[in-house]
Amino acid sequence: NQTCSLGMPDTVRLFDSMPAIKMDEVTMAARADFEVMLNGDPQDLRELSERVGTTEYFHIWGGVDHWNDCPSDYFSFNSIYFEGEDDENLIWQISYELSSLFNGASKLFWRDARPITIHKILLEGKPLDWHEPMMPLSLLRRPAISQYKWNEEVKCALRMSARLGLMILATENEDVYMLLKQFELENSWVGYYRLLETIDSHARVKGITIGEDKKERESFTFTANNYSITGFDSRHGFKDKVKASRLPVMKIDQGYAFVTKMCKSYLDQAYAQFFKFG
């Protein structure tokens, strides 16, 4: 799929934008040497870790206390992006970015999805020094793998969860990236309206017509824009005169349902070879 740019900076490798780091922090390591320990919803992470197959983009495991031979609520992941990396800060930034994409994909399906956060990162069982998240300036891009390998990764990811397939697409497609990053943000009318604008813009670029209920869109827009209804969460500030409307007022969960329906309709058409949400 062709990607488009809608006001994003020119895409460069994530690590190209980072300040120089002393290279004696981490010796050249394999993907399997790293372990990103997670906080999150144990039930969700358990279900993912127990499904058949895996993807090296976001290989998740855990849920078993081998020492005491019983279940546990501890889960971890590693990624193909860690392969051969020796920059400690970069490992942290990639981990933050993958966690962010996972959280955004989760909120596309569940408004109140509990986000995953990083507890610590281990290299060969030893914790790396903590690094604060930096503002990402680009897509992660495709790792150095063949087209065949990429196809297999996507197939495995989609068999596990549509969320993981979306994560892979978001590493190299700006439209999917923007949608997941915005879904990760707080649930709000401003955020949902921003999502709607993003969907509309990418749909125009790709020549996609999204089927929708016009009255539902009007109700969404009226509610999101109206300070007297949504208060400080409104797209607009206080106005002493507001145009009267007979449109029904939406609740925030209805706004979420509308914008997620629009997003899934867009993905169904833009990435028909991968998804069929409708």
C-alpha positions in Angstrom: 0.0 0.0 0.0 1.1 3.5 -0.8 1.5 5.8 2.2 0.6 9.4 2.2 1.8 12.4 4.3 -0.7 14.6 5.9 1.2 17.2 7.9 3.7 14.7 9.5 7.4 15.4 9.5 9.4 13.6 6.8 9.8 10.1 8.0 13.3 9.0 9.1 14.5 6.1 11.1 13.5 6.7 14.8 17.1 6.4 15.9 18.3 9.0 13.4 16.7 11.7 15.4 18.2 10.7 18.7 21.2 12.3 20.4 24.4 10.3 20.5 24.6 7.7 23.2 27.8 6.2 24.6 28.1 2.9 22.9 29.6 1.0 25.8 26.2 0.8 27.5 25.0 -2.4 25.8 27.1 -4.9 23.8 25.7 -6.1 20.5 22.7 -8.4 21.6 20.2 -10.7 20.0 16.5 -10.1 20.2 16.1 -13.0 22.7 18.6 -11.5 25.1 16.1 -8.7 25.9 13.0 -8.9 28.0 10.6 -6.0 28.4 8.6 -6.6 31.6 5.0 -5.3 31.5 2.3 -4.0 33.7 -1.2 -4.3 32.3 -4.3 -6.4 32.2 -3.2 -9.9 33.2 -6.2 -11.6 31.6 -5.7 -9.9 28.2 -2.0 -10.6 28.2 -2.5 -14.2 29.2 -5.0 -14.8 26.4 -2.5 -13.3 23.9 0.4 -15.3 25.2 -1.5 -18.6 25.1 -2.7 -18.3 21.5 -1.2 -20.4 18.8 1.7 -18.8 16.9 3.6 -15.6 17.6 5.0 -12.6 15.8 8.6 -11.4 16.3 7.4 -7.8 16.0 5.8 -8.2 19.4 6.6 -11.6 20.9 4.7 -11.8 24.2 5.1 -14.5 26.9 4.7 -15.2 30.6 1.9 -16.1 32.9 3.7 -19.0 34.5 5.8 -19.2 37.6 8.1 -22.0 36.7 9.8 -21.9 40.1 6.6 -22.6 42.0 4.9 -24.4 39.1 1.8 -22.2 39.2 0.2 -19.3 37.2 1.5 -15.8 37.6 0.4 -12.3 36.4 3.9 -11.4 35.0 4.2 -11.0 31.3 7.0 -9.7 29.0 7.8 -9.1 25.3 10.7 -8.7 23.0 10.9 -7.6 19.4 12.7 -8.1 16.1 13.6 -4.4 16.4 16.0 -5.3 19.2 18.0 -7.6 17.0 21.7 -6.5 17.0 21.1 -3.2 18.8 23.6 -1.9 21.2 22.0 1.5 22.1 20.4 1.3 25.5 18.3 4.4 24.9 17.1 3.1 21.6 15.9 -0.1 23.1 13.8 1.9 25.6 12.4 4.2 22.8 11.4 1.2 20.6 9.8 -0.4 23.6 7.8 2.7 24.4 6.7 3.0 20.8 5.5 -0.6 20.5 3.7 -0.3 23.8 2.0 2.9 22.5 0.9 1.2 19.3 -0.5 -1.8 21.3 -2.4 0.5 23.6 -3.9 2.4 20.6 -4.9 -0.8 18.9 -6.6 -2.0 22.1 -8.6 1.2 22.5 -9.9 0.8 19.0 -11.8 -2.2 20.3 -12.3 -1.4 23.9 -12.8 2.2 25.1 -11.7 1.4 28.6 -8.9 -1.0 27.7 -6.2 -1.0 30.4 -2.9 0.2 28.9 0.3 -1.7 29.2 3.3 0.1 30.7 6.9 -0.9 31.0 8.0 -2.2 34.4 11.6 -2.6 33.5 13.8 -3.9 30.6 16.3 -6.7 31.1 19.3 -7.7 29.1 20.4 -11.2 29.8 18.5 -11.0 33.1 20.1 -7.7 34.2 18.0 -4.5 34.2 18.9 -1.6 31.9 19.1 1.9 33.3 15.8 3.8 33.0 15.3 6.1 30.1 12.4 8.6 29.8 10.3 8.4 26.6 11.2 10.8 23.9 8.9 12.3 21.3 8.9 9.9 18.3 9.5 11.7 15.0 8.9 8.9 12.6 7.6 5.4 11.8 9.7 2.5 13.0 9.8 1.2 9.4 10.2 -2.4 8.3 13.1 -4.3 9.8 15.6 -6.0 7.6 13.5 -9.0 6.6 12.3 -10.5 3.3 8.9 -10.0 1.8 8.1 -13.6 2.5 9.1 -13.2 6.1 7.0 -10.1 6.5 4.0 -11.9 5.0 4.4 -14.7 7.5 4.7 -12.2 10.4 1.5 -10.5 9.4 -0.3 -13.8 9.0 0.8 -15.0 12.4 -0.1 -11.6 14.0 -3.6 -11.6 12.6 -4.2 -15.1 13.7 -3.4 -14.0 17.2 -5.2 -10.7 17.2 -6.2 -7.9 14.8 -4.4 -5.6 17.3 -1.0 -7.2 16.4 -1.7 -7.0 12.7 -2.5 -3.3 13.1 0.7 -2.8 15.1 2.8 -4.2 12.2 1.0 -2.0 9.6 1.5 1.0 11.8 5.3 0.6 11.7 5.3 1.6 8.0 2.0 3.2 7.1 1.3 6.7 8.3 -2.5 6.4 8.2 -2.6 3.4 10.5 0.2 4.9 12.7 -1.8 8.2 13.1 -5.0 6.3 14.0 -3.4 4.1 16.6 -1.5 7.0 18.2 -4.6 9.1 18.5 -6.7 6.3 19.9 -4.1 5.9 22.6 -4.8 9.4 23.9 -7.4 10.1 26.5 -11.1 9.5 25.7 -12.5 12.9 24.9 -14.7 14.7 22.4 -11.7 16.7 21.2 -9.7 13.5 20.6 -12.6 11.7 18.9 -13.2 14.7 16.6 -9.4 14.7 15.7 -9.7 11.0 14.9 -12.7 11.7 12.6 -10.8 14.5 10.8 -7.8 12.1 10.4 -10.0 9.4 8.9 -11.7 11.8 6.5 -8.4 13.2 5.3 -6.8 9.8 4.6 -10.0 8.6 3.0 -9.9 11.5 0.6 -6.2 10.8 -0.2 -7.0 7.1 -0.9 -10.2 7.8 -2.8 -12.3 5.9 -0.2 -15.9 6.6 0.5 -16.9 5.6 4.0 -20.5 4.5 4.4 -22.1 6.4 7.3 -25.3 7.7 8.7 -25.3 11.4 8.0 -27.6 12.2 10.9 -25.3 10.3 13.2 -22.3 12.4 11.9 -24.3 15.6 12.4 -25.2 14.6 15.9 -21.6 13.7 16.7 -20.3 17.0 15.3 -23.0 19.1 17.0 -22.2 17.5 20.4 -18.4 17.7 20.0 -18.5 21.4 19.0 -21.0 22.6 21.6 -19.6 24.1 24.7 -23.0 24.2 26.4 -23.2 20.4 26.1 -19.6 19.1 26.5 -18.1 22.0 28.5 -14.3 22.2 28.6 -14.1 19.0 26.5 -15.8 20.8 23.6 -13.8 21.6 20.4 -14.9 25.2 20.7 -14.9 27.7 23.6 -17.9 29.4 25.2 -20.2 31.2 22.8 -23.0 33.4 24.0 -25.2 32.5 21.0 -25.5 28.9 19.9 -27.4 27.9 16.9 -30.4 25.8 17.9 -30.6 22.2 16.7 -33.1 19.4 16.9 -30.3 16.8 16.6 -30.0 14.3 19.5 -27.1 14.9 21.9 -24.6 12.0 22.0 -23.1 10.6 25.1 -19.3 10.1 25.1 -19.6 6.3 24.7 -21.8 6.9 21.7 -19.2 9.3 20.2 -16.6 6.5 20.7 -18.9 4.0 19.0 -19.3 6.3 16.0 -15.7 7.1 15.5 -14.5 3.5 15.9 -17.1 2.4 13.4 -15.7 5.0 11.0 -12.2 3.8 11.6 -13.0 0.2 11.0 -14.9 1.1 7.8 -11.8 2.9 6.6 -9.4 0.0 7.5 -11.7 -2.5 5.8 -11.3 -0.6 2.5 -7.8 0.7 2.8 -6.4 -2.7 3.9 -9.0 -5.1 2.5 -6.5 -7.9 2.2 -6.0 -7.9 6.0 -9.2 -6.8 7.7 -13.0 -7.3 7.5 -14.5 -5.6 10.5 -17.8 -4.9 8.9 
